[in-house]
């Protein structure tokens, strides 16, 4: 038994290494051969917390704007600058608000990883009342200026059919999917959320709550190619997580089961030198804070992107 287990582990690692290092099928996936790309985009970020037991929803301002970015093969990630352009116009009424909203992503041939960091201050509290419009809701709803939420999520997935399917082609347009293909996904995820309030507007008292969730997820992603230049991408992951108020108590009796779902869609029009597309991503997870409170946290992002590729390798086909 002592000699059999190491042999099995060595065989599994060898098979995994051979699978990972195997080149992509050029019949299905084409590399543009560029070493740099610039992009311009518009964005819209949304975030919400729902207390299903209390029947209350907490929503910060939606954040929209424009941005520019650059990518080069010499860095593992792209660099972007975003400038918020508010079209709702409630800054004068609700001065005590702030937001940090980041999405870090890294995709390679066999792995897709996303990190989300969101920090919001100032939430609108609603209890399901009907409002005629978004403007009416913000003007007549209850505003909690000192309610703060910090949210962190890291989701990583192994791409099984990485020889024929390109995650980069689907969500980044840094490669070209020539023939429609899909792949099963499986991986791990970790979530952390902290909620604090200085007044009695939240839970009827001052609050300083934290929740950790960690678990496994699985799903499927597909690139649907339409007449070579058009591509529709969809990826859906469902997860089962252990959730507790402290990371050290993750596997204790007080741990609760917390389901999650993570999805992405994108639509691209691709040419050799440039791409125009729409991308969207969304996450929904149940967070357990204590015996009194568990909340569903929803976040979503969408972008309209123009990508220009340049600095091609010589004699690249």
N, C-alpha and C positions, 0 to 999 in steps of 0.2 A: 504493500500500500504506500509506503514511504517513497518508493521509486516511481510508482505509477502516477501520483498526483503531479510532481514536477514535469513529467513527460507530457501530461495532458495540458497543463498550463503553457508549456513551451509550444506545443502544437497550436493551441488557440492563438497565442501571441504571434506566431509565425504566419498563420492564416490571415489574421487581422492586418499585419504589416504588408503582406503581399497584396491584399485587397485594396488597402489605402494607397499604395504606391503605383497601382495599375493606372495607366493613362486613360483619359477620357476618350470615348469613341468619337472621332472627328466627323463621322457621318451624322451624329446627333448634335454635337456641340462644337461651335467654332469660336476661336479666340480672335478678337479684332487685331491684336498685336500692338495696341497703343500702350504707351508708358506714362501717359498723363491724361487727365480729363478735368474739365471745368463744368460747373453746373450752376444754374439759376433756378429758384423755386419759390413758390408760395406755400404756406403751411397753415394748418389749423389744429390746435391741440385741445382736447376735452378731457375732463376728469369729473368723477362723481362718486359719492359714498351713499349707500342706501342701508338704513336701519329697518329691516323687515319687521322686527317685533314692534318697534315704536311707530312704524309707518312714516318715518321722516327721511327726506332726501337732502343731501348737502352738496351744493354745486358751486365751484368757484367761477370766476369769469372765464369765458372761452378766450383763447389766445390765438390770434391770427397775425400773419405778417409775411414778409418777403425775406429771401436770403440768397447768399452766394456760397459756393464751396469749390474746393479743388482736391483732386486725388492724384497720387503718384505711386508707382510700384515700389518706391523706396521706403514707403511708410505703410504700416499695417492697417491704417484707417484713413478716412478722408477728413478734411478740416472744413468746417462751415461757420459762417457768421449769419445770425438771424436778427432781424430788426422787426419788433412788434408794431403792427399798425392796427389800432383798435377802431372798429367801425361801430361799436355799440355806444360808447361815450358815457361811461359811468364813473370816470376817474375822479371827477370833482365831488360826487356824492359819496363815493366809497374810497377814501384816500388810503386807508390802512389795508392795503392789499399788496401782494407780491407773488412772484412765480419763478420757479426754476424748472425747466422741462427739457430733459436730455434723452437722446436715444443713441446709444453706441452699438454698432453692429459690425460683426466680422464673419464673413462667409468664405469658406474654401471649398475644395472639391467634395469633401466628405463630411463637413461639419458646418452647422449654421448656429451662430450665437448672437443673442441680443441682450443688452443691458438697458434698463429704463430707470431713470432717476427723476422724480417729480416732487417738488416742494411748493405747496400753495398756502397762502395766508389770506383769510377772508372768504367766507362761504355764505351763500344764500341758503336759507333753511325753508323748505317747503314740506307740507304734509299732504300732498296729493290734491290740493285745491286746484280748480280749473282757472287758468288765466287765458286771456284773449290772445296774448302774444308774448314773446320773450321780453320785450320792453315792459309790458304790464307786470310780468312776473318779478322783474328786478326792481320795479318802482314800488310794488305793493307787498313783496315778500319780506320775511324777517332776515336781516343781514347780521351775521356774526363776524365782526372784524378781527377778533382775536382768536378765532378757531384756525388751527394750523394742522397741516398733514404733510408728512414726509413718507414717500413711497419708493421702494427699491425692488427691482425684479431682475433676475438673471435667468434666462432660458437658453439651454443648449441642446441641440439635437444632432444625432448621427444620421447621415443621408445614405441609405442602403444602396440605392441605384445611382451612385455618383458617376458611373461610367457613361450613362446616357442622359442623365438629368442634371441640369445646372441651376442651382439656387441663385447664383450671381446673375444669370440671364433673366430670371424671373423677377427679382426684386431690385437689382442694381443696374441692370442693362450693361454690365461690364463684359458680358459674353453674349453670344448669339445661340439660341436654341433653334436648330435647323429643322428638326422633326419633333413632333409632340411626344412628350415623355413625362413620367411621374416617378415618385419614389416614396416608400414608406419612411417615416421618421420615428425616432425614439430617443429619449434623453432624460435629463434631470432639470429641475427648476428650484429656485429659492426666492422667497418673497419676504420683505420686511416692511411694516408700516407703523408709523408713530403718529398719534393724534394727541394734541394738547390744546387746552383752552384756559384762559386766565379768569373767565367770568363764569356765571352759572347758566349761561345760555345753552351749553352742551351737557346733556345728561342731568341737568338741574344742579350741577356743582362743578367745581374746578376739576379738570381732567388732565391726566398724564398717562396715556395708555400706549401699549406696544403689542404687536403681534408678529410672530414668525411662522412661516409656512415653508415646508420643503417636501418634495416628492418626485414622482416619476410621471412622464407624459409620453404620449404616442399619437401619431397622426399620419397625415398624408399630404404631399405637395404635388402639384401638377402644372406643367407648362403646356398650354394649348396654342400651337402655332397656326396662324391664319394667313395663308398666301405669303409666306416667307417673312414679310416685314412686320406683321401684326402679331402680338403675343399677349395672351391672357394668362396670368399666374394666380393660383390660389393655394393656400396652405392652412390647414386646420389641425390644431393639437388639443387634446383633452388630457387633463392631468388629475391625479389623486394625490393629495398632499396631507401631511401631518401638520397640525396647526396648534400653537400654544403661545402663551404670553412671554415665555423666555426660551431662548434657543437651547439652553442646557436641559430644559424639561421636555424636549421634543418627543421623547419616547416614554414619557411617564403616563400614569393613568388619567391625568387631566387633559391629555392631548385629544383633540377633536379631528374628525375627518373634514377636509376642506377641498371641494372640487374646484377646478379651474379650467378655463378655455382660452386659447390664444390663437388668433387668426390673422391672416394677411391676404390682401388681394392687390393686384397691379395690372395695369393695361399699358402696353408700350407700342409705339410706332418706331421701328428701328431702321436706320440707314448705316452705312459704314462709318461715317464721321460723327453722327449725332443721333440722339434718341429723344423722343417726347413721350412722357408718360404720367400716369396718375397712380399713386401708391397709397395704401391705407393699412393700418394695423390696429388691432384692438385686443384688450385683455379683460377678463372678468374672473374674479377670484373671491371666495369667501374668506374673511379674516376673522379669527377668534381672538377677542381681547380679554374678556373675563366671563364670569357666569352671567353677568347682566347684558353683555353686548357682544354681538357678532354682526359684522357688516359685509355687504357685498361691495367690492371696490371695482369700478369700471374706468378704464382709460382708453383713449383712442387718439390716433394721429393720422393725418392725411396730408399729402403733398402733391402739387402739380409741378413736374420737374422737366427741365430741358438740360440735356447732357451733351457736351461737345468734346469729342475725343481728338487728340492730336499727339505728336511726337511718336510716330510709328517706328517699329523696328524695320531695318532695311531687309529687303527681299523676304518679307513675311507673307505667307499665304494662308 
